């Protein structure tokens, strides 16, 4: 039990490091595409360490409690993420429901903290974040339902192993519409354009985190980086057959994150109501279509 | 300590006979409750506190009897005093009666805090206990006609309790829907009795067949929908819950609506399926249809809760949504699904009662439940805040709460059978619940402290805090150690003829997945500990009171902020506003038409003019003569 917990903490720490590094490298890549130099590749680390060492204000114990719960919940979720077939903390306990519901703790903690700040502007920010959650999660979960139903596996690592078996394709090939839907959902989950309004710098004056500064904001940045790690890892395991070794995992992880980040550069913002309507139109339709075609008609793309 | 407690409870649940209690009659228990209600009436007349305590002691005694004698299978079925009644102690009835009596017991603590200002406080305690007598009778009777009688006892006693709150319209609405449900069930009972020649519940459900079975199935489910407040028979829920006395809303939502689930179990599980198997979804088509209706309830309840401005109405719509989960669970015809349904009944009862009590505690101070009207009581009522928070986390289904276990169990069959449309509803319900439960949290409990409430707001009194703290503890306990509750649920599932769920002290197995709630709790605590260590190690913050903040003191006057505060989710609400009002418009239209017909009937048949009366008498006599009846 202690060994598993330590492995889990190690995975969460690795996830934070990997994502912050990947994010820094991506800033360089995007800058080069735009014919700029961009910040240093380790700028993300500097930003976070600078923030967590800065003084700040707080608005009562619930304000602090919310941040602790948000980060704690996301760390706990990351501890359940399998990295490869062998690097797992709690073998046999990777039930997908854990990822669905434990992941919510992050946003709930943020909501608790933001609402305790008494600033009415934070309510507007939280409102946007929660509405976004309602928009992008439902299509994503329908695709997850399809994958669990087809693979007959409920554990994330078992779903990855299922794709590695002879005769089975990666789900990105077998379920292309589902993969497309999940990419759309990841844009929302990661706060990337066109679905970034609730964390967008242009909208920060009415954002959820306007009352958070210094150390608290730093903790929320750490939370965000780990949350992104979880989301991308889920994609790697759900659609790209997981990873048999750590190098394969890092490579797949980098490709997925960079692809989504490049899509982010191409788009402009969605207004929140448009975003909800968009997700309940095309991604939901595609997710349901994929589910019906795959589950009820058994039509999968096979090579 | 917890492990020891678990062992003791489980040992008792597994080997109740070792305790060796003598028998107690269900009839005596019901008569005791009726007598206690009269005593409570008299005592409350003399002293509110003593009368309320009498109510609490009575409900506690009832609960203890059910726990000790019920689990020990020592409840006597025969009736000797009122010998035309008969009972049959079952685990199904025991489960429901324990859950509901427990909620009655906890809520009764708070009676004194609210009744002292109520004009009819003596009647309140009387009707409260009388309705509990009806509850016990309903769950243990073995005869359909007696079941109808006990249901009516509940309906009539509660229908007089509800107007002791804010509005009489709420009571009328509740009564109308309840009576419609009751009479739909009576119609089914009479048809069933005519076919099988008996009103015995088990015999009747086993032997009813053909078209009669279909009609009984539909009429019973109509009744279940009315009692559970499911779409499209849901409109009474927000009106009644929103306007019922603050201490009765938790009982209505947490306990009494679950009677609908009890009726649904009769036809969905105990009766042979009345329809063909729908191969694609591996369910009888009628079951799938009603599961889809349950899904609609989830979606409709969620979007209506999101647009509610009243905290109690919001929670009422939440109850409608959770009723949908329960109906889906009992439609799925598998042990895991049934376990989720029974577990959800308990989890929702606790979460809903906790949330309603927290809102009641705030409303007691500020005299309103309007989300737009108040804010910032958090600093003055921190315990109430935590109680509400834990309760709503359970409503959402966050790990470490009872709601997570039930939803985990529910989603298992949905995923494995590929029930896409039911899944969509379940996902919208789960995520949507985050939106609506946080509206009271951020607007009513948190937010700017309002100067007008600043002086007089205090934490809830001890008698309210006791049930709130117990409920909060149980919300977490049921999320960490589901085995205790699943032991009883397994007995119910076995009784229904389905295999038991594989559950040990630390894990539950559903299909090929294994859940270890204790492990999730431990990992979550490690996460919190790491987060806390980061916070403590780097702590360099200073407190900042709301008066010092420019934004706090000034910008609330801006129209934009006031708008967002009042219309929190307006942007998404606008996209479905026209759709959701159609159902209430339809019921308004129906009410108007019925009133119009009623007025016409009154003018035709009950006229003051003697000549019209004579005309009707002549027509009646002529009809009878023509029909050869005279």
HADDOCK unambig.tbl for C-alpha pairs under 7 A between the chains (distance, minus, plus):
assign (segid A and resid 52 and name CA) (segid B and resid 538 and name CA) 6.87 0.50 0.50
assign (segid A and resid 53 and name CA) (segid B and resid 538 and name CA) 6.60 0.50 0.50
assign (segid A and resid 55 and name CA) (segid B and resid 540 and name CA) 5.05 0.50 0.50
assign (segid A and resid 55 and name CA) (segid B and resid 541 and name CA) 5.48 0.50 0.50
assign (segid A and resid 56 and name CA) (segid B and resid 540 and name CA) 6.58 0.50 0.50
assign (segid A and resid 56 and name CA) (segid B and resid 541 and name CA) 4.65 0.50 0.50
assign (segid A and resid 56 and name CA) (segid B and resid 542 and name CA) 6.64 0.50 0.50
assign (segid A and resid 57 and name CA) (segid B and resid 541 and name CA) 4.96 0.50 0.50
assign (segid A and resid 57 and name CA) (segid B and resid 542 and name CA) 4.92 0.50 0.50
assign (segid A and resid 57 and name CA) (segid B and resid 543 and name CA) 5.66 0.50 0.50
assign (segid A and resid 57 and name CA) (segid B and resid 544 and name CA) 5.84 0.50 0.50
assign (segid A and resid 58 and name CA) (segid B and resid 541 and name CA) 6.33 0.50 0.50
assign (segid A and resid 58 and name CA) (segid B and resid 542 and name CA) 6.12 0.50 0.50
assign (segid A and resid 58 and name CA) (segid B and resid 543 and name CA) 5.00 0.50 0.50
assign (segid A and resid 58 and name CA) (segid B and resid 544 and name CA) 5.70 0.50 0.50
assign (segid A and resid 59 and name CA) (segid B and resid 543 and name CA) 6.00 0.50 0.50
assign (segid A and resid 59 and name CA) (segid B and resid 544 and name CA) 5.50 0.50 0.50
assign (segid A and resid 59 and name CA) (segid B and resid 545 and name CA) 6.44 0.50 0.50
assign (segid A and resid 60 and name CA) (segid B and resid 543 and name CA) 6.85 0.50 0.50
assign (segid A and resid 68 and name CA) (segid B and resid 528 and name CA) 6.33 0.50 0.50
assign (segid A and resid 68 and name CA) (segid B and resid 531 and name CA) 5.38 0.50 0.50
assign (segid A and resid 68 and name CA) (segid B and resid 532 and name CA) 5.89 0.50 0.50
assign (segid A and resid 69 and name CA) (segid B and resid 528 and name CA) 6.08 0.50 0.50
assign (segid A and resid 71 and name CA) (segid B and resid 531 and name CA) 5.89 0.50 0.50
assign (segid A and resid 72 and name CA) (segid B and resid 524 and name CA) 6.76 0.50 0.50
assign (segid A and resid 72 and name CA) (segid B and resid 527 and name CA) 4.09 0.50 0.50
assign (segid A and resid 72 and name CA) (segid B and resid 528 and name CA) 3.96 0.50 0.50
assign (segid A and resid 72 and name CA) (segid B and resid 530 and name CA) 6.83 0.50 0.50
assign (segid A and resid 72 and name CA) (segid B and resid 531 and name CA) 5.15 0.50 0.50
assign (segid A and resid 73 and name CA) (segid B and resid 524 and name CA) 6.14 0.50 0.50
assign (segid A and resid 73 and name CA) (segid B and resid 527 and name CA) 6.16 0.50 0.50
assign (segid A and resid 73 and name CA) (segid B and resid 528 and name CA) 6.80 0.50 0.50
assign (segid A and resid 75 and name CA) (segid B and resid 527 and name CA) 5.14 0.50 0.50
assign (segid A and resid 76 and name CA) (segid B and resid 523 and name CA) 5.56 0.50 0.50
assign (segid A and resid 76 and name CA) (segid B and resid 524 and name CA) 4.98 0.50 0.50
assign (segid A and resid 76 and name CA) (segid B and resid 527 and name CA) 4.79 0.50 0.50
assign (segid A and resid 93 and name CA) (segid B and resid 514 and name CA) 6.46 0.50 0.50
assign (segid A and resid 93 and name CA) (segid B and resid 515 and name CA) 6.52 0.50 0.50
assign (segid A and resid 95 and name CA) (segid B and resid 513 and name CA) 6.58 0.50 0.50
assign (segid A and resid 97 and name CA) (segid B and resid 408 and name CA) 6.46 0.50 0.50
assign (segid A and resid 101 and name CA) (segid B and resid 398 and name CA) 5.51 0.50 0.50
assign (segid A and resid 101 and name CA) (segid B and resid 399 and name CA) 6.65 0.50 0.50
assign (segid A and resid 102 and name CA) (segid B and resid 398 and name CA) 6.51 0.50 0.50
assign (segid A and resid 102 and name CA) (segid B and resid 399 and name CA) 6.34 0.50 0.50
assign (segid A and resid 115 and name CA) (segid B and resid 442 and name CA) 4.87 0.50 0.50
assign (segid A and resid 115 and name CA) (segid B and resid 446 and name CA) 5.83 0.50 0.50
assign (segid A and resid 115 and name CA) (segid B and resid 447 and name CA) 6.08 0.50 0.50
assign (segid A and resid 116 and name CA) (segid B and resid 446 and name CA) 5.35 0.50 0.50
assign (segid A and resid 116 and name CA) (segid B and resid 447 and name CA) 6.28 0.50 0.50
assign (segid A and resid 118 and name CA) (segid B and resid 446 and name CA) 6.59 0.50 0.50
assign (segid A and resid 118 and name CA) (segid B and resid 447 and name CA) 4.08 0.50 0.50
assign (segid A and resid 118 and name CA) (segid B and resid 448 and name CA) 4.70 0.50 0.50
assign (segid A and resid 118 and name CA) (segid B and resid 546 and name CA) 6.97 0.50 0.50
assign (segid A and resid 118 and name CA) (segid B and resid 552 and name CA) 6.63 0.50 0.50
assign (segid A and resid 119 and name CA) (segid B and resid 447 and name CA) 6.70 0.50 0.50
assign (segid A and resid 119 and name CA) (segid B and resid 551 and name CA) 6.50 0.50 0.50
assign (segid A and resid 119 and name CA) (segid B and resid 552 and name CA) 5.55 0.50 0.50
assign (segid A and resid 120 and name CA) (segid B and resid 447 and name CA) 6.87 0.50 0.50
assign (segid A and resid 120 and name CA) (segid B and resid 556 and name CA) 6.83 0.50 0.50
assign (segid A and resid 120 and name CA) (segid B and resid 561 and name CA) 6.49 0.50 0.50
assign (segid A and resid 124 and name CA) (segid B and resid 564 and name CA) 6.57 0.50 0.50
assign (segid A and resid 127 and name CA) (segid B and resid 568 and name CA) 6.61 0.50 0.50
assign (segid A and resid 127 and name CA) (segid B and resid 569 and name CA) 6.67 0.50 0.50
assign (segid A and resid 130 and name CA) (segid B and resid 435 and name CA) 6.05 0.50 0.50
assign (segid A and resid 134 and name CA) (segid B and resid 431 and name CA) 5.78 0.50 0.50
assign (segid A and resid 134 and name CA) (segid B and resid 432 and name CA) 6.27 0.50 0.50
assign (segid A and resid 138 and name CA) (segid B and resid 424 and name CA) 6.81 0.50 0.50
assign (segid A and resid 138 and name CA) (segid B and resid 427 and name CA) 5.88 0.50 0.50
assign (segid A and resid 138 and name CA) (segid B and resid 428 and name CA) 6.42 0.50 0.50
assign (segid A and resid 142 and name CA) (segid B and resid 420 and name CA) 7.00 0.50 0.50
assign (segid A and resid 142 and name CA) (segid B and resid 424 and name CA) 6.78 0.50 0.50
assign (segid A and resid 145 and name CA) (segid B and resid 415 and name CA) 5.23 0.50 0.50
assign (segid A and resid 145 and name CA) (segid B and resid 418 and name CA) 6.89 0.50 0.50
assign (segid A and resid 146 and name CA) (segid B and resid 418 and name CA) 6.80 0.50 0.50
assign (segid A and resid 148 and name CA) (segid B and resid 415 and name CA) 6.39 0.50 0.50
assign (segid A and resid 148 and name CA) (segid B and resid 416 and name CA) 6.98 0.50 0.50
assign (segid A and resid 149 and name CA) (segid B and resid 415 and name CA) 5.69 0.50 0.50
assign (segid A and resid 149 and name CA) (segid B and resid 416 and name CA) 5.03 0.50 0.50
assign (segid A and resid 149 and name CA) (segid B and resid 417 and name CA) 6.80 0.50 0.50
assign (segid A and resid 149 and name CA) (segid B and resid 418 and name CA) 5.76 0.50 0.50
assign (segid A and resid 152 and name CA) (segid B and resid 416 and name CA) 6.84 0.50 0.50
assign (segid A and resid 154 and name CA) (segid B and resid 513 and name CA) 5.95 0.50 0.50
assign (segid A and resid 273 and name CA) (segid B and resid 571 and name CA) 5.51 0.50 0.50
assign (segid A and resid 273 and name CA) (segid B and resid 572 and name CA) 5.90 0.50 0.50
assign (segid A and resid 295 and name CA) (segid B and resid 418 and name CA) 6.53 0.50 0.50
assign (segid A and resid 296 and name CA) (segid B and resid 280 and name CA) 6.55 0.50 0.50
